[in-house]
């Protein structure tokens, strides 16, 4: 994570005021992709990459947002906030401000500085970390608090309603509620969760394919529409099925012929992924890493073949991890169509694993990947 003292200094120099500082982590999802908006199960962990936010009050009626990552500043009127996204990095913090205003909070003028080391467009939820960090910062300024799950919902709404990305709740939830040395099995229906401890001898090795994607693009939206199409078909026969969370593989056998071929495949992924995710959490809690690795492999195959949200580079990265010393399990993580793979690796082997994986991938694709060795971290918090 970037040094908070550095952001404090940047904010002071730019705005001539002392900021309050906050941090919100990115995340990696161990298993459970595209199940969150089907009210299913996911198992993410917060990681030790984060967005830092520094905030201080102003007296001129303006909201000024500066990004150190983009070396750019945007200025808005606190009394006349934009009502739609501009397809700009500032949409994410501004969307949070707009949602808070819509909840009845009087938004004062302020200066906000943002600086993060969550890799952009990599499937590690840099946008959610920006949203949650912004929410904590603005709430501190107006002297109001919400529980972590409520902050997650508000930030999800910012992305859905303002930015225009149809994301589920997972990214914002884990950023707001992560627990050090634990993954969370999250029930996306009622936002209850249980901790799944990650053994001390297991490292999270994140391998960035360097293939960029955006969850706001048409591919993500089309997959979600196909998931919803499948749920609607099943609901015609079983009205109690509101989301694919409520469906099972027997429903696909009975009613799959009424769906488009793509909707059938997407539904098969989501339904089986829910089952795998719950089983993976149980395996992690038991310390059964062999079973966990098998489930991760099955999850990647389903994500690639049934959900068709992988790509040649991600499939290659997962394939190259197989057989390397220390590997427990590997799969593509995040919204899909590029981004990062998550590799659970015995800590003693993590350095050599990273080097060998990077060499294999680079030799085959001509792309030099980024490899990060991470640990599960706590969720968003104030920095004293």
C-alpha positions as CSV (number, residue, x, y, z in Angstrom):
1,X,0.0,0.0,0.0
2,X,1.2,3.5,-0.7
3,X,2.5,5.4,2.3
4,X,-0.3,7.4,4.0
5,X,2.3,10.1,4.9
6,X,2.9,10.6,1.2
7,X,-0.8,11.2,0.5
8,X,-1.0,13.5,3.5
9,X,1.9,15.6,2.1
10,X,0.3,15.6,-1.4
11,X,-3.0,16.8,0.0
12,X,-1.4,19.5,2.1
13,X,0.6,20.9,-0.8
14,X,-2.3,21.0,-3.2
15,X,-5.1,22.2,-0.8
16,X,-3.2,23.9,2.1
17,X,-5.2,21.9,4.6
18,X,-4.8,18.9,6.9
19,X,-6.7,15.8,5.6
20,X,-8.3,13.0,7.4
21,X,-7.1,9.7,5.8
22,X,-8.9,6.5,5.0
23,X,-8.0,3.3,3.2
24,X,-10.2,0.7,1.4
25,X,-8.6,-2.4,-0.1
26,X,-9.1,-4.1,-3.4
27,X,-10.1,-7.7,-3.4
28,X,-9.5,-11.1,-5.0
29,X,-12.2,-13.6,-5.4
30,X,-11.1,-17.1,-4.5
31,X,-14.2,-18.7,-6.1
32,X,-17.8,-17.7,-7.0
33,X,-17.9,-15.6,-10.2
34,X,-21.1,-13.9,-11.5
35,X,-23.1,-15.5,-8.7
36,X,-23.5,-12.3,-6.7
37,X,-26.2,-10.7,-8.8
38,X,-28.0,-14.0,-8.9
39,X,-28.2,-13.7,-5.0
40,X,-25.8,-16.6,-4.7
41,X,-22.5,-17.2,-2.8
42,X,-19.0,-15.7,-3.3
43,X,-15.8,-16.2,-1.4
44,X,-13.5,-13.1,-1.7
45,X,-10.7,-11.8,0.4
46,X,-9.5,-8.2,0.8
47,X,-5.9,-7.8,-0.3
48,X,-3.0,-5.6,0.8
49,X,-3.4,-3.2,-2.1
50,X,-5.7,-0.3,-1.5
51,X,-7.0,3.1,-2.4
52,X,-6.1,5.9,0.1
53,X,-8.4,8.9,0.4
54,X,-7.6,12.2,2.1
55,X,-10.4,14.7,2.8
56,X,-10.6,18.2,4.2
57,X,-13.4,20.8,4.2
58,X,-13.6,23.8,1.9
59,X,-15.5,27.1,2.3
60,X,-16.2,28.0,-1.4
61,X,-19.1,25.7,-2.2
62,X,-16.9,23.5,-4.4
63,X,-16.1,19.8,-4.4
64,X,-12.6,19.3,-5.7
65,X,-11.4,15.7,-6.4
66,X,-7.8,15.0,-7.2
67,X,-6.3,11.7,-8.4
68,X,-2.6,11.1,-7.9
69,X,-2.9,8.1,-10.2
70,X,-4.2,10.1,-13.1
71,X,-2.5,13.4,-12.0
72,X,-5.7,15.2,-12.7
73,X,-8.1,17.3,-10.7
74,X,-11.9,17.8,-11.2
75,X,-14.1,20.5,-9.7
76,X,-17.9,20.4,-9.1
77,X,-20.5,22.6,-7.4
78,X,-21.6,21.0,-4.1
79,X,-25.1,22.4,-4.7
80,X,-25.4,21.2,-8.3
81,X,-23.9,17.8,-8.6
82,X,-23.8,16.1,-12.0
83,X,-26.7,13.7,-12.5
84,X,-25.0,11.4,-15.0
85,X,-21.6,9.8,-15.5
86,X,-19.1,11.4,-17.8
87,X,-17.2,8.2,-18.6
88,X,-14.3,9.5,-16.5
89,X,-12.4,8.2,-13.4
90,X,-14.2,10.9,-11.3
91,X,-17.5,9.1,-11.9
92,X,-16.7,6.6,-9.1
93,X,-16.1,9.0,-6.2
94,X,-18.7,11.4,-7.6
95,X,-21.3,8.7,-7.8
96,X,-20.8,7.9,-4.1
97,X,-21.3,11.6,-3.3
98,X,-24.5,11.6,-5.5
99,X,-25.9,8.5,-3.7
100,X,-25.2,10.0,-0.3
101,X,-27.0,13.2,-1.3
102,X,-29.9,11.2,-2.6
103,X,-30.1,9.6,0.9
104,X,-30.8,13.0,2.3
105,X,-27.3,14.0,3.5
106,X,-26.4,17.6,3.1
107,X,-23.1,17.5,1.2
108,X,-20.6,20.2,2.1
109,X,-17.8,21.5,0.0
110,X,-14.6,19.5,0.4
111,X,-11.2,18.6,-1.1
112,X,-10.6,14.9,-1.8
113,X,-7.3,13.3,-2.8
114,X,-7.2,9.7,-4.0
115,X,-4.1,7.5,-4.5
116,X,-4.2,3.8,-5.0
117,X,-2.0,0.8,-5.8
118,X,-4.8,-1.6,-6.8
119,X,-3.9,-2.4,-10.5
120,X,-6.5,-0.8,-12.8
121,X,-8.7,-2.9,-15.1
122,X,-7.3,-6.1,-13.7
123,X,-10.3,-7.6,-11.9
124,X,-9.1,-6.7,-8.4
125,X,-11.8,-4.1,-7.9
126,X,-9.9,-0.8,-8.0
127,X,-13.3,0.9,-8.6
128,X,-14.9,-0.6,-5.5
129,X,-11.9,0.5,-3.4
130,X,-12.2,4.0,-4.7
131,X,-15.9,4.0,-3.9
132,X,-15.6,2.7,-0.4
133,X,-12.7,4.9,0.5
134,X,-14.7,7.9,-0.8
135,X,-17.7,6.9,1.2
136,X,-15.7,6.6,4.5
137,X,-14.1,10.0,3.8
138,X,-17.3,11.9,3.0
139,X,-19.2,10.3,5.9
140,X,-16.5,11.3,8.3
141,X,-16.8,14.9,7.1
142,X,-20.6,15.0,7.6
143,X,-20.2,13.1,10.9
144,X,-22.4,10.2,10.0
145,X,-21.7,6.4,10.2
146,X,-23.2,3.4,8.5
147,X,-22.4,-0.3,9.2
148,X,-20.1,-1.9,6.7
149,X,-22.8,-3.8,4.8
150,X,-24.8,-0.6,4.4
151,X,-21.8,1.2,3.0
152,X,-21.3,-1.6,0.6
153,X,-24.9,-1.3,-0.7
154,X,-24.5,2.5,-1.1
155,X,-21.3,2.0,-3.1
156,X,-22.9,-0.7,-5.2
157,X,-25.7,1.7,-6.0
158,X,-23.1,4.3,-7.0
159,X,-21.7,1.9,-9.6
160,X,-25.1,0.6,-10.8
161,X,-27.1,3.9,-10.8
162,X,-24.5,6.5,-11.5
163,X,-21.5,4.9,-13.3
164,X,-23.8,2.5,-15.1
165,X,-22.0,-0.8,-14.4
166,X,-24.3,-3.7,-13.5
167,X,-22.0,-5.1,-10.8
168,X,-23.2,-7.2,-7.9
169,X,-22.5,-6.5,-4.2
170,X,-19.3,-8.6,-3.7
171,X,-16.6,-6.1,-4.6
172,X,-17.9,-3.3,-2.4
173,X,-18.8,-5.7,0.4
174,X,-15.4,-7.2,0.8
175,X,-13.7,-3.9,0.5
176,X,-15.8,-2.6,3.4
177,X,-15.9,-5.7,5.5
178,X,-12.8,-7.8,4.9
179,X,-11.0,-9.6,7.7
180,X,-7.2,-10.1,8.0
181,X,-6.1,-13.7,7.2
182,X,-9.6,-14.7,6.1
183,X,-11.7,-15.1,3.1
184,X,-15.4,-14.5,3.5
185,X,-18.2,-16.8,2.3
186,X,-20.8,-14.2,1.6
187,X,-24.5,-14.9,1.0
188,X,-25.4,-12.2,-1.5
189,X,-29.1,-12.6,-0.7
190,X,-29.0,-11.4,2.9
191,X,-25.4,-10.3,3.3
192,X,-24.6,-12.7,6.0
193,X,-21.2,-14.2,5.9
194,X,-18.9,-16.6,7.7
195,X,-15.1,-16.5,7.9
196,X,-13.0,-19.0,6.1
197,X,-9.5,-18.8,7.6
198,X,-6.6,-18.9,5.1
199,X,-3.8,-20.9,6.7
200,X,-0.6,-19.0,7.5
201,X,1.4,-21.2,5.1
202,X,-0.8,-20.2,2.1
203,X,0.0,-17.2,0.0
204,X,-2.3,-15.5,-2.5
205,X,-0.4,-15.1,-5.7
206,X,-2.1,-12.9,-8.2
207,X,-1.0,-13.0,-11.8
208,X,-2.0,-10.1,-14.0
209,X,-2.4,-11.3,-17.6
210,X,-2.0,-7.6,-18.7
211,X,-5.1,-8.0,-20.9
212,X,-7.4,-5.1,-19.9
213,X,-11.1,-5.2,-19.5
214,X,-14.0,-3.1,-18.1
215,X,-17.0,-4.6,-16.3
216,X,-19.0,-1.6,-17.6
217,X,-18.8,-2.9,-21.2
218,X,-21.2,-4.9,-23.2
219,X,-19.8,-8.4,-22.5
220,X,-20.5,-8.2,-18.7
221,X,-24.0,-6.8,-19.4
222,X,-24.9,-9.4,-21.9
223,X,-23.8,-12.2,-19.6
224,X,-26.0,-10.8,-16.8
225,X,-29.0,-10.5,-19.2
226,X,-28.5,-14.2,-20.2
227,X,-28.4,-15.2,-16.5
228,X,-31.7,-13.3,-15.9
229,X,-33.2,-14.8,-19.0
230,X,-32.6,-18.3,-17.7
231,X,-34.0,-17.4,-14.3
232,X,-37.2,-16.0,-15.9
233,X,-37.7,-19.2,-17.9
234,X,-37.4,-21.4,-14.8
235,X,-39.7,-19.0,-12.9
236,X,-42.5,-19.6,-15.4
237,X,-42.6,-23.2,-14.1
238,X,-41.5,-22.6,-10.5
239,X,-42.6,-19.1,-9.4
240,X,-40.5,-19.4,-6.3
241,X,-37.3,-19.1,-8.4
242,X,-36.6,-15.4,-8.4
243,X,-32.9,-15.7,-9.1
244,X,-30.7,-18.6,-10.2
245,X,-29.8,-19.0,-6.5
246,X,-33.1,-20.7,-6.2
247,X,-32.6,-23.0,-9.1
248,X,-30.9,-26.4,-9.5
249,X,-29.4,-28.5,-12.3
250,X,-32.7,-30.5,-12.5
251,X,-34.4,-27.2,-13.6
252,X,-31.9,-27.0,-16.5
253,X,-32.7,-30.5,-17.5
254,X,-36.4,-29.8,-17.4
255,X,-36.6,-26.3,-18.9
256,X,-33.3,-25.7,-20.6
257,X,-34.8,-26.3,-24.1
258,X,-36.9,-23.1,-23.6
259,X,-33.8,-21.0,-23.1
260,X,-31.4,-19.7,-25.7
261,X,-28.3,-21.9,-25.9
262,X,-26.2,-19.2,-24.3
263,X,-28.6,-18.6,-21.4
264,X,-28.5,-22.3,-20.7
265,X,-24.7,-22.4,-20.5
266,X,-24.6,-19.3,-18.3
267,X,-27.2,-20.7,-16.0
268,X,-25.3,-24.0,-15.7
269,X,-22.2,-22.1,-14.7
270,X,-24.0,-20.0,-12.1
271,X,-25.9,-22.9,-10.5
272,X,-22.9,-25.2,-10.3
273,X,-20.7,-22.3,-9.2
274,X,-22.9,-21.7,-6.2
275,X,-22.5,-25.3,-5.1
276,X,-18.8,-25.2,-5.7
277,X,-18.4,-22.0,-3.7
278,X,-20.1,-23.3,-0.6
279,X,-18.1,-26.5,-0.8
280,X,-14.9,-24.6,-1.2
281,X,-15.5,-22.6,1.9
282,X,-16.2,-25.8,3.8
283,X,-13.0,-27.2,2.5
284,X,-11.0,-24.2,3.5
285,X,-12.5,-24.2,7.0
286,X,-11.6,-27.9,7.3
287,X,-8.1,-27.3,6.0
288,X,-8.7,-29.6,3.0
289,X,-6.6,-27.8,0.5
290,X,-6.6,-30.6,-2.0
291,X,-10.4,-30.4,-2.4
292,X,-10.2,-26.6,-2.5
293,X,-7.7,-26.8,-5.4
294,X,-9.9,-29.2,-7.3
295,X,-13.0,-27.0,-6.9
296,X,-10.9,-24.0,-8.2
297,X,-10.0,-26.0,-11.3
298,X,-13.6,-26.9,-11.9
299,X,-14.6,-23.3,-11.4
300,X,-12.1,-22.1,-14.0
301,X,-13.3,-24.6,-16.5
302,X,-16.9,-23.6,-16.0
303,X,-16.0,-19.9,-16.2
304,X,-14.1,-20.5,-19.5
305,X,-16.4,-23.0,-21.2
306,X,-19.9,-22.3,-19.9
307,X,-19.8,-18.7,-19.0
308,X,-17.3,-17.9,-21.8
309,X,-15.8,-15.1,-19.8
310,X,-12.1,-16.1,-20.0
311,X,-9.7,-15.5,-22.8
312,X,-6.7,-17.2,-24.3
313,X,-4.2,-15.4,-22.1
314,X,-6.1,-16.2,-18.9
315,X,-6.5,-19.8,-19.9
316,X,-2.8,-20.0,-20.6
317,X,-1.9,-18.4,-17.2
318,X,-4.0,-21.0,-15.4
319,X,-2.5,-23.8,-17.5
320,X,1.1,-22.7,-16.9
321,X,0.5,-22.7,-13.1
322,X,-0.3,-26.4,-13.2
323,X,2.6,-28.6,-12.0
324,X,4.6,-25.7,-10.5
325,X,5.9,-26.4,-7.0
326,X,3.6,-25.3,-4.2
327,X,0.4,-24.8,-6.3
328,X,-2.8,-25.5,-4.4
329,X,-5.3,-24.1,-7.0
330,X,-5.5,-21.6,-9.8
331,X,-8.3,-19.9,-11.7
332,X,-9.4,-16.6,-13.4
333,X,-10.8,-14.1,-10.9
334,X,-12.9,-11.1,-11.3
335,X,-15.4,-10.0,-13.9
336,X,-13.7,-11.9,-16.7
337,X,-12.5,-11.1,-20.2
338,X,-8.9,-10.7,-19.0
339,X,-7.5,-9.5,-15.8
340,X,-5.9,-11.6,-13.1
341,X,-5.7,-15.2,-12.0
342,X,-5.6,-16.2,-8.4
343,X,-3.2,-18.9,-7.4
344,X,-3.2,-20.4,-3.9
345,X,0.4,-21.3,-3.3
346,X,2.4,-22.7,-0.4
347,X,4.2,-19.7,1.0
348,X,7.6,-21.3,1.0
349,X,7.2,-21.7,-2.8
350,X,5.6,-18.4,-3.6
351,X,8.7,-16.6,-4.8
352,X,9.9,-19.4,-7.1
353,X,6.3,-20.1,-8.3
354,X,5.9,-16.4,-9.3
355,X,9.2,-16.4,-11.2
356,X,8.5,-19.6,-13.1
357,X,4.9,-18.6,-13.9
358,X,6.0,-15.3,-15.3
359,X,8.7,-16.9,-17.4
360,X,6.3,-19.5,-18.8
361,X,3.6,-16.9,-19.6
362,X,6.0,-14.4,-21.1
363,X,7.7,-17.1,-23.3
364,X,4.4,-18.2,-24.7
365,X,2.5,-15.0,-25.1
366,X,5.2,-12.3,-25.5
367,X,3.6,-10.4,-22.6
368,X,5.4,-9.7,-19.4
369,X,2.9,-10.2,-16.6
370,X,2.7,-8.6,-13.2
371,X,2.8,-11.1,-10.3
372,X,1.8,-10.0,-6.8
373,X,2.2,-12.1,-3.6
374,X,-0.5,-11.0,-1.3
375,X,-2.1,-11.7,2.1
376,X,-5.7,-11.3,3.1
377,X,-6.2,-7.9,4.8
378,X,-8.8,-6.0,6.8
379,X,-11.5,-4.0,5.2
380,X,-11.8,-0.2,5.0
381,X,-10.7,1.9,7.9
382,X,-9.6,5.3,9.1
383,X,-5.8,5.9,9.2
384,X,-4.8,7.6,12.5
